Amino acid sequence: MSAVTLITGAAGGIGGALARMLVARGARLFLTDRDETGLARLCAELGDGAASLAGDAHDRGLPERCVAAALARFGRLDALVTCAGASRPCPLVEMQDEEWERLVDLNLSAVFRFSKAVARALIAQGEGGAMVHVSSIAHANGGANLAYGSAKGGVATLSYGMAQQLGAHRIRVNAVAPGIIDTPMVRGGFAAQFDGLVAGAAARTPLGRLGRAEDVAATIAFLLSDGAAFVTGALVPVTGGIEILSPISAIAREGAV
């Protein structure tokens, strides 16, 4: 029987790429996103192997409703991937408390809520399972929005702790930390500087390009698979190596330009 995976933020760049990838491999999916139109379009594209429930991840009751609906539709649940997230460039001194609280709730607290609801279902089912959470390279450098970067650091810590607590139930928990990925969120946040972002990534990233949503989706798909059966508590960078410090000779050349 094919696995059933719940994906949050499914209508976004990484979530949509992952949904298409998993369905092509025979998985069944339960999808949620606040973009009702985009979610319905994706579900129609994926066919009978996918079901959905539109909702805002800020809604504290949404995780339980999604789990109940997934169980009602497919009779089981095997995995969770939390792709829902948002950010925008904003200096610390300009950020309002309300924005901080909203971004931390979406990017971290909602991950906790969905994880708790799915973990309860997986434990009751008694057959193990897997979770993969989307952190960010911003967990290490703060990023362009400190609420987002702090929340993504929290996602990494949450993943480590859940891996410890849920391992006894044969539930694996891992996270990915994408670098600069060409997604609608990045394009929207850096619309005026996007060409410069592409050029900068080419110069600073060993692989010489921005990441693609499919790059991150493929890593998540591996972490969900039996091929990662002995992998838990990992934070996997999907960055093209951009966080690697350039050799001193390369820095010297850049300074001479």
Residue pairs with C-beta under 8 A, 6 or more apart in sequence:
1 76
2 26
2 27
2 28
2 49
3 27
3 28
3 78
3 79
3 224
4 27
4 28
4 29
4 30
4 70
4 74
4 76
4 77
4 78
4 79
5 22
5 27
5 28
5 29
5 30
5 78
5 79
5 80
5 81
5 224
6 29
6 30
6 31
6 32
6 66
6 67
6 70
6 77
6 79
6 80
6 81
6 114
6 118
7 15
7 18
7 19
7 29
7 30
7 31
7 32
7 80
7 81
7 83
8 15
8 32
8 33
8 57
8 80
8 81
8 82
8 83
8 84
8 110
8 114
9 15
9 32
9 33
9 57
9 82
9 83
9 84
9 85
9 134
10 16
10 18
10 19
10 29
10 31
10 32
10 33
10 39
10 42
10 52
10 83
11 31
11 33
11 35
11 38
11 39
11 41
11 42
12 33
12 35
12 83
12 84
12 85
12 183
12 184
12 185
13 181
13 182
13 183
13 184
13 185
13 213
14 83
14 134
14 178
14 181
14 183
14 213
14 216
14 217
14 220
15 31
15 33
15 81
15 83
15 84
16 38
16 42
16 213
17 212
17 213
17 214
17 216
17 217
18 81
18 83
18 216
18 217
18 220
18 221
19 29
19 31
19 42
19 46
19 50
20 45
20 46
21 214
21 217
21 218
21 221
22 29
22 221
22 224
23 29
23 46
23 47
23 49
23 50
25 221
26 49
27 49
28 49
28 50
28 74
29 46
29 49
29 50
29 51
30 50
30 51
30 52
30 53
30 66
30 69
30 70
30 73
30 74
30 77
31 39
31 42
31 43
31 50
31 51
31 52
31 53
32 39
32 52
32 53
32 54
32 55
32 57
32 62
32 66
32 84
33 39
33 52
33 54
33 55
33 84
34 54
34 55
34 56
34 57
34 84
35 54
36 54
39 52
39 54
40 52
40 54
42 50
42 52
43 50
43 51
43 52
51 69
51 70
51 73
51 74
53 62
53 65
53 66
53 69
55 62
55 65
55 66
56 62
57 84
57 106
57 110
57 114
58 102
58 105
58 106
58 110
60 113
62 113
63 110
63 113
63 114
63 116
63 117
63 118
64 117
66 114
66 117
67 77
67 117
67 118
67 120
67 121
70 77
71 77
71 121
76 125
77 118
77 121
77 122
77 125
77 129
78 122
78 127
78 129
78 130
79 129
79 130
79 131
79 132
79 224
80 114
80 115
80 118
80 129
80 130
80 131
80 132
81 131
81 132
81 133
81 134
81 220
81 224
82 110
82 111
82 114
82 115
82 131
82 132
82 133
82 134
82 155
83 134
84 106
84 110
85 106
85 107
85 134
85 148
85 185
86 103
86 106
86 107
86 148
86 185
87 103
87 107
87 138
87 143
87 144
87 145
87 147
87 148
87 185
87 189
88 144
88 145
88 188
88 189
89 144
89 145
89 189
89 190
90 99
90 144
90 145
90 147
92 146
95 145
95 146
95 147
99 147
100 147
103 145
103 147
103 148
103 151
104 147
104 150
104 151
104 154
106 151
107 147
107 148
107 151
107 152
107 154
107 155
108 151
108 152
108 154
108 155
108 158
111 133
111 155
111 158
112 158
115 131
115 133
115 158
115 162
115 173
118 129
118 131
119 131
119 162
119 166
119 169
119 171
122 128
122 129
122 166
122 169
122 171
123 166
123 169
123 171
126 169
127 170
128 169
128 170
128 171
128 172
129 170
129 171
129 172
130 171
130 172
130 173
130 174
130 223
130 224
130 228
131 159
131 162
131 166
131 171
131 172
131 173
131 174
132 173
132 174
132 175
132 176
132 220
132 223
132 224
133 155
133 158
133 159
133 173
133 174
133 175
133 176
134 155
134 175
134 176
134 178
134 216
134 220
135 152
135 153
135 155
135 156
135 159
135 175
135 176
135 177
135 178
135 235
136 143
136 148
136 149
136 152
136 155
136 177
136 178
137 143
137 177
137 178
137 179
137 180
137 237
137 239
137 242
137 243
138 144
138 145
138 148
138 149
138 152
138 153
139 149
139 152
139 153
139 155
139 156
139 177
139 235
140 153
140 177
140 243
141 149
141 243
142 149
142 150
143 149
143 152
144 189
152 177
155 175
156 175
156 177
156 235
159 173
159 174
159 175
159 233
159 235
160 233
160 235
162 173
163 172
163 173
163 174
163 232
163 233
164 233
166 172
166 173
167 232
172 223
172 228
172 229
172 231
172 232
173 232
173 233
174 223
174 228
174 231
174 232
174 233
174 234
174 235
174 236
175 234
175 235
175 236
176 216
176 219
176 220
176 223
176 235
176 236
176 237
176 238
177 235
177 236
177 237
177 238
177 239
178 211
178 216
178 238
178 239
179 205
179 211
179 237
179 238
179 239
179 240
179 242
179 243
180 186
180 197
180 201
180 205
180 210
180 211
180 239
180 240
180 242
181 210
181 211
181 212
181 213
181 215
181 216
181 238
182 210
182 211
182 212
182 213
183 213
186 194
186 197
187 194
190 197
197 210
198 209
198 210
201 208
201 209
201 210
201 240
201 242
202 208
202 209
204 242
204 246
205 239
205 240
205 241
205 242
206 240
206 241
206 242
206 244
207 240
207 241
208 240
209 240
210 240
211 238
211 239
211 240
215 238
216 238
219 236
219 238
222 228
223 231
223 234
223 236
237 243
246 254
